[in-house]
Amino acid sequence: MTTRRTADSTAPRTTGSTGRRTAGAGRPGRRPGGPDTRGEILRAARDSFADKGFTATSIRAVAREAGVDAALVHHYFDSKDELFIEAMAIPVDPRQIAAHILDGPREELGRRIATVFLGVWESADGQQRMKAIFRSVVSSDEVARVMREGITQLIIQPVSRAIDVPDAHLRVSLVATQLIGLAMARYLVELEPVAGADVQTLIDRLAPVLQLHLTG
């Protein structure tokens, strides 16, 4: 099998607990923030996302399950989107991915998508966590449903609105199939010569295909 080379140069900023606000005295909540309060909120969120899906999960329901006030959940997580990203251990913020993809000329959308996607996978932390997510998705219907709903709302819908064509959702979904297939072949199955190909070569080959799906 090919040993993967990793590089962080093209990956968007990763998310995580570094720099996160910590609960302090005087914050509202049925239980004050303790050493594992944030972890309990994340566990409750994972359960809720798995049971109800992204759309039906609410901050109040997660707070109730975790035994805290909704204000304390907001103390740790600014929004349900952020809670989803942290709970599912997504290595990058999908909102930042969408913003980066859309920041530039329409005729270069395919190249930006390919560059950002491979940048995430080529980073050491990103590759490890994305492999875990992919394996969870293919082995669990619940995880697949949660990821599908979340990524649809946070990435696919914004990009679909931006290209502004009648079949935009189908076009962006076809792009997703290309990216998923590439990830499976290169990083999980390690199919040669895709697994050992230079990243820039892959971007150069993939970008026109993605652009054709989007605007062709």
Buried (B, 14 or more C-beta within 10 A) or exposed (E): EBEBEBEEEBBBEBBEEEEEEEBEEEBEBEEBBEEEBBEBBBBBBBBBBBEBBBEEBBBEBBBBBBBBBBEBBBBBBEEBBBBBBBBBBBBBBBBBBBEBBBEEEEEEBBBBBBBBBBBBBBBEBBBEBBBEBBEBBEEEEBBEBBBBBBBBBBBBBBBBEBBEEEEBBEBBBBBBEBBEEBBBBBBBEBBEEBBEEEBEEBBEEBBEBBBEBBEE
